[in-house]
Amino acid sequence: MEKEKSELITKKVGYEAMLYCIKAYWENSGSNDLTDILSGGEYWKGTDDPADSAFWEYWTEAIEKVEADGPMIKELK
């Protein structure tokens, strides 16, 4: 995790990654309960380790998806 400490993303990429991350969490868990989603982003006290390692994977995959595919696009009707 040392490498990640020096990596930065823009606010826009972070926002777009958040959308992908929440979508992936919902698709994999079936939960739309915001408390379930947010509890995955916590850290163990006194460490740099995420409390939910799967949620960390959703996040890193979401950043990679934004960088590869761009933002999720929704057509206006």
C-alpha positions in Angstrom: 0.0 0.0 0.0 3.1 2.3 0.2 2.9 3.0 -3.5 -0.7 4.2 -3.3 0.3 6.9 -0.8 2.1 8.8 -3.6 -0.7 8.3 -6.2 -3.2 11.1 -6.8 -6.4 11.3 -8.9 -8.4 14.3 -9.8 -11.7 15.2 -8.1 -13.5 14.3 -11.4 -11.8 10.8 -11.6 -12.6 10.2 -7.9 -16.3 11.1 -8.4 -16.5 8.9 -11.5 -14.7 6.0 -9.7 -17.1 6.4 -6.8 -20.0 5.8 -9.1 -18.4 2.7 -10.6 -17.5 1.5 -7.1 -21.0 1.8 -5.7 -22.4 0.1 -8.8 -20.0 -2.8 -8.5 -20.8 -3.2 -4.8 -24.5 -3.2 -5.5 -24.2 -5.7 -8.3 -22.0 -8.1 -6.2 -23.9 -7.8 -2.9 -27.5 -6.9 -3.9 -27.5 -4.3 -1.1 -28.7 -0.8 -1.7 -28.4 0.1 2.0 -26.1 3.1 2.2 -24.8 2.1 5.6 -23.6 -1.3 4.1 -21.9 0.6 1.3 -20.2 3.2 3.6 -19.1 0.7 6.2 -16.9 -1.0 3.6 -14.8 2.1 3.3 -13.7 2.3 6.9 -10.2 1.4 8.1 -9.1 -0.7 11.0 -8.2 1.6 13.9 -4.4 2.3 14.0 -3.7 0.8 10.6 -3.8 1.7 6.9 -5.7 -1.4 6.1 -9.3 -1.1 4.8 -11.8 -2.9 7.0 -13.3 -4.6 3.9 -10.6 -5.7 1.5 -13.3 -6.5 -1.1 -14.5 -2.9 -1.0 -10.9 -1.8 -1.6 -10.8 -4.0 -4.7 -14.0 -2.4 -5.9 -12.4 1.0 -5.5 -9.1 0.2 -7.3 -11.0 -1.5 -10.1 -13.3 1.5 -10.4 -10.4 3.8 -10.8 -8.9 1.6 -13.5 -12.3 1.4 -15.2 -12.6 5.2 -15.3 -9.0 5.5 -16.7 -9.8 2.8 -19.4 -13.4 3.5 -20.3 -14.1 7.0 -19.0 -17.2 8.0 -17.0 -20.5 6.2 -17.0 -22.8 7.9 -19.6 -26.5 8.2 -19.1 -28.6 9.4 -22.0 -31.1 12.2 -21.3 -34.6 11.3 -22.4 
